[in-house]
Amino acid sequence: MWKKKKWQELIRSKAFLRSAIIIGAAAILLIFISSYVNFDFFQQKPTAAAYSEELRKRLLDIVSEIDGVGEVKVFLTMDNSGENVYLTNTDTKTKSIEPTVRGVVIVCDGGDDPIVVDRVMGAVTRSLSVSSDRVYITKLDGRTATAAE
């Protein structure tokens, strides 16, 4: 009974009422502010290396499906590490620009067949929007490395 009386006195006190109003107003204010604040800076942006690796894997998947290619290895070089461009007169503050492909090397079993080379060249140049002088395709050497080498 004593505890109940004490709680009733605490709830009726002006200090408790003032604290409850302040806490409630602060909660409403935080909810209101959160609808206008952009929290994108908490999201991790992909790095240039991760972007390059993802692009390499996707290219490897595409090229390995071409008839006559056989086993394939892909090497990419990137021109820059990407950049953020600050925009004006827009709702968004920045725009992310991905790194660009500088060069591609494709090494595959069918790299000595001109038809396969042409198909691979077409797939690479069109999928990456690079010119053919940035792409090199060659035959995969069948040797396997040994521990003695």
C-alpha positions in Angstrom: 0.0 0.0 0.0 2.9 2.3 0.8 4.5 1.8 -2.6 1.2 2.6 -4.4 0.8 5.8 -2.4 4.4 6.9 -3.2 3.9 6.2 -7.0 0.7 8.2 -7.0 2.5 11.1 -5.3 5.3 10.9 -7.9 2.9 10.9 -10.8 1.0 13.9 -9.5 4.2 15.9 -8.9 5.0 18.9 -11.2 8.5 17.6 -11.8 7.3 14.3 -13.2 4.7 16.0 -15.4 7.3 18.5 -16.7 9.8 15.6 -17.4 7.1 13.6 -19.2 6.1 16.6 -21.4 9.8 17.3 -22.3 10.5 13.7 -23.2 7.3 13.4 -25.3 8.1 16.7 -27.1 11.7 15.5 -27.8 10.4 12.2 -29.2 8.0 14.0 -31.5 10.8 16.3 -32.6 13.2 13.5 -33.4 10.5 11.7 -35.4 9.8 14.9 -37.3 13.5 15.6 -38.0 14.2 12.0 -39.1 11.8 12.4 -42.0 13.9 15.2 -43.4 17.4 13.9 -42.7 19.2 11.7 -45.3 20.8 8.8 -43.5 22.6 7.4 -46.7 26.0 8.2 -45.2 25.5 5.2 -42.9 25.3 2.9 -45.9 28.7 1.5 -47.0 29.5 2.5 -50.6 31.2 -0.2 -52.7 34.9 0.3 -53.2 36.6 0.4 -56.6 38.1 -3.0 -55.9 34.7 -4.5 -55.1 33.2 -2.9 -58.2 36.0 -4.2 -60.4 35.7 -7.7 -58.9 32.0 -7.8 -59.4 32.4 -6.7 -63.0 35.1 -9.3 -63.6 32.9 -12.1 -62.2 29.9 -11.0 -64.4 32.2 -10.8 -67.5 33.6 -14.3 -66.7 30.0 -15.7 -66.5 29.1 -14.2 -69.8 32.2 -15.2 -71.7 32.3 -18.7 -70.3 28.8 -19.3 -71.9 30.0 -18.5 -75.4 30.3 -21.7 -77.6 34.0 -22.8 -78.1 35.5 -20.7 -75.3 36.2 -23.5 -72.9 38.1 -22.6 -69.7 38.4 -18.8 -69.4 40.3 -16.3 -67.2 39.5 -12.6 -67.1 41.7 -9.7 -66.0 40.4 -6.1 -65.8 42.2 -2.8 -65.2 40.3 0.2 -64.1 40.9 3.8 -65.1 40.1 5.4 -61.8 38.7 4.5 -58.4 35.4 6.2 -59.0 34.3 9.6 -57.7 31.5 11.5 -56.0 30.3 14.6 -57.9 28.5 17.3 -56.0 25.4 18.4 -57.7 23.5 21.7 -57.6 19.9 22.5 -58.1 18.8 18.9 -57.4 17.2 17.0 -54.6 20.2 14.7 -54.3 23.5 16.2 -53.0 26.0 13.9 -54.7 26.2 11.5 -57.6 28.5 8.5 -57.5 30.4 7.7 -60.7 31.8 4.2 -61.0 35.4 3.6 -62.2 35.8 3.0 -66.0 37.4 0.0 -67.6 40.8 0.7 -69.0 41.6 -2.7 -70.4 40.5 -6.3 -70.5 42.5 -9.5 -71.0 40.7 -12.7 -71.8 42.6 -15.9 -71.8 40.6 -19.0 -72.9 40.9 -22.4 -74.5 39.3 -21.1 -77.7 41.6 -18.1 -78.0 43.3 -19.4 -81.1 40.0 -19.8 -83.1 39.1 -16.5 -85.0 35.4 -17.2 -84.7 35.6 -17.6 -80.9 37.8 -14.5 -80.7 35.3 -12.5 -82.7 32.4 -13.7 -80.5 34.3 -12.9 -77.2 35.4 -9.5 -78.6 31.8 -8.6 -79.4 30.5 -9.7 -76.0 33.3 -7.8 -74.1 33.1 -4.6 -76.1 29.4 -4.3 -76.1 28.8 -5.3 -72.4 31.5 -3.0 -71.1 31.2 -0.2 -73.7 34.9 -0.3 -74.5 36.6 -0.2 -77.8 38.3 -3.3 -79.3 41.8 -1.7 -78.9 41.3 -2.0 -75.1 40.6 -5.8 -75.3 43.2 -8.6 -75.8 42.1 -12.2 -76.3 44.6 -15.1 -76.4 44.7 -18.8 -76.0 45.0 -20.4 -72.6 48.2 -22.3 -72.2 47.4 -25.9 -71.2 50.4 -26.3 -68.9 49.7 -26.8 -65.2 52.1 -25.3 -62.7 54.0 -27.6 -60.4 55.6 -27.0 -57.1 59.1 -27.4 -58.6 58.7 -24.5 -61.0 
